[in-house]
Amino acid sequence: MSEPVLQVQAVTKDYGEEIVTRVLHGIDLTLRPGEFAALMGPSGSGKSTLLNLIGLLDRPTGGKVFIQGQDTSQLDDDGLARMRARTLGFIFQFHHLLSAFSALENVIMPLLADRGRPTAEMRARGLSLLQAVGLGERAEAPPNKLSGGQQQRVAIARALVMSPALVLADEPTGNLDTGTAAQVFELLRRFNVEQGTTFLIVTHDPRLAARCDRIIEIVDGRIERDEPVTGGHAPVG
């Protein structure tokens, strides 16, 4: 069995100083290479807080988060930023594309941030991903010339450009109509199957969750349910 991509061990998260509110209560979670998991739960259950901790955007109050075996509590802010950029991909409900740049430039932005200057190799990587998401012919288009579904496809390509081990998707289809949402979901699933990329997808849609390998449900800051989906494909490794 290969090393887990993610291990969350006894993680707690508190907010406030004089009046302390505990949002997460001893969360344990492991994701292995190639898993395609849904994270569900009612509003205020702690989903976004947990995603922020896994995404290294915040630090837990207690417990530890391991990414590919690395204890992230041992990293300083620069180390966390490097790991976030090189190991994790992010897809949000709102695509957060930069309007002054083309689709291709948006896709390769993480490469530019990591390596400093654009190269032919970066452009080739970006174009390859845009072609994979069906937007090869729109590479030079600015975001305002693309539909909502096309913009989300650009965001998916951007999330994958660094070949991350784990992609965190926070309601990636929540801002799309049903047909476009299904297409975007299938795109994520295709990258998962073909590349072996691990996905953790926050969704309120039980129909999408049912097409994942595994459903993790969090309620009041605790994992209440964690079970495989019948008929889900086996994880890689």
N, C-alpha and C positions, 0 to 999 in steps of 0.2 A: 504494500500500500504506500503510495507516494505521500510526501510531507503535505500537511494541510496548507492551503493558501491563507486561511484565516483561522485564528484561534482567539476567542474572547473568553477570558477566564475570570469568573466571579466579579464582573464589572458592576460598579455602582456609580451613580452620578447624582450629585447634590447641587442645588442652586440656592443662593441667598447666604447671608452671613448671620444676621441676628435671628431671623426666622429661616431655618433651613428646610428646604423641601427636597425630599428624595424622589427623583424621577425614574431612575433605574435601580432595581433591587437584585443584585447578584446574578447578572446575565452570563450564561455559559452558551457558547455557540461555536461550532466548527464547520468550515466549508472546505471541501476538497477540490482538487483540480477538475475542471469540467462540470461542476455542479451548476444548475440553473434554478435558483431558489427564489421563492416569493416571500416577502416580508409583509404581513398584514396586521391590522389592528385598528381599533377606533381612533378618532382624533384625540390627541392628548395622551395616547397610550405609551409614548416613548419611542416611536419608530424613528422620527427625525433625529432625536438625541442619540440613539444608538447608531444611526447611519453616520452622524457627524463624528462619533468616536472611532468607528471603523475606518472612516475616510481621513482620519488624523487631522480633522479640522478643530478638534477639541480634545482635551485630555480627561480621562476618567477620574473620579474622586478616589475610587478604590478598584483593585483588580488590575488585570493586564490585557493588552491587545497585542497579539503576535501576528505579523504579516510575513509569510514565507519563512517562518521560524525566527524572525527578528523580534526581540522584545522592544516594542516601540517606546516603552517608558524610559529606556536607556538613551534615547535620541534627544538631542537639543532641537531647537526650533528649525535650524538650518537642515539638520538631518531628517526631520519630519517632512519638511518641504521637498527635499530630494526624493524621499521614498514615495511621497504623495504623487509627485510628477512622473516618476519612472515606473511605479508598480501598480498604481491605481488609475482607473478611468472613471469619469463622472458624466452622467446624463441626467438632466433635470427636466421637470415639467415644462419650464420655459427655457428655451435653448441657449439664451445668453450669447448669441453671436454678436460679433463686433461689426456694426453697420458700415464702417469706413473701409472694410476689407472684403475681398472677394470670398466666395465659398472656399476655394482652395487655400487662400491665405488663412482663413479661420481654421481650417483643418490642421494645417501645419504649425499653428501658433504654439502648441506645447513643445514641438521640436525646436522652434526658434527660442523659446524661453529656456530650454535646457542646453542648447548648443551655440546660441549666439548669433549666427548668421545663416541666411538661407543658402541651400545648395541644390544642385540638380537632383541629388538623391532624395532630398526632402520633398521636392516637387513631385518626383516620380512616386514616392510613397503616398503622398496626398491624393494624387490623381488616381492611383490604383484603388484607394479606399472609396473615393467618390464614384468611380466606375462600379465598385462592388455594391454601393447603395443606390445605383441607378441614376447618378447625377454627373457622369463623366462629361456630358455635353454642357453642363451648367457651371463648370469649374470657375469661370471668370465672372459669374453673376454675383452682384451684391445681395445680401440677405433680403432686402426689401423687394427684390424681383422674384423671390421664391415663395411658394405657398407654405403654410404652416407645417404640413407634412414633410415638404422638401427641406425646410429649415431644421426640422428634427433629425432628418437623415444626415445633414451636414454635422449636426451635433454628435451623432453616433460615430461618424467617421473621425471626428476630432477626438472623441473619447478612446478610440482604438488605435490612434496613430503611433503611440508609444509602445504598442503591443503589451498592454498591461496584463498582469496576472489576474486581477480582479476588477470588474466593472460594477460600480454602484449606480443604480438607476432609480431616481426618486420620482415616482409617478410619471414615467417617460411618455406615456400615452394619455395622460390626464387632460391635456389641452387639445386633443384631437377628436375628430368625429369617429364613429365606430369603425367604418371601413378603413380609414387611414391608420387608426390605432392598431387594427389587426395586421396591416402591412408592416408597420414599424415593429410590432412584436415579433413577427415572423423573421424580420431582418436580424433582430437581436438573437433569436433562436438559431438562425443560420450561422452567425459568427460563433456562437457557443459550440455548435456541433462541428463546424469545419476547422476552427482554430483551437478548440479546447479551452477557450476563455471562460473563467468562472464569472457568473453573474449573480448579484443579489438585487432583486427588483422590488421596490416598495410599490404596492398597488392596492387600490380599494376594489378592484374589479375581480370578483370571484371566477369569472369566465377565463380571464387571463391567468389567474393563479392556478387554475385547474390544468393549464397547459404547461406548467413548470414541472420540474422533477420533485420538488419538495415545497411544502408550505410551512412557514414559521409564523406563528401568530403571537403577538405581544399584547398583553392587557395589563393596564395599571403598572407598567414598568417591569413585568415578569413574563417570561415565555410560558404561555399556557398550552401551546400546541406546537409540535415539531414532528412532522411525519412525511413520508414519501407520498408522491402522487401516483396512483396506480396507472401503469402504462408509461411513466416517464422514462426517458432514456438513461442508461447507466452513465455515471460520471467517468471521465477519462482517468486512467491510473488506477 
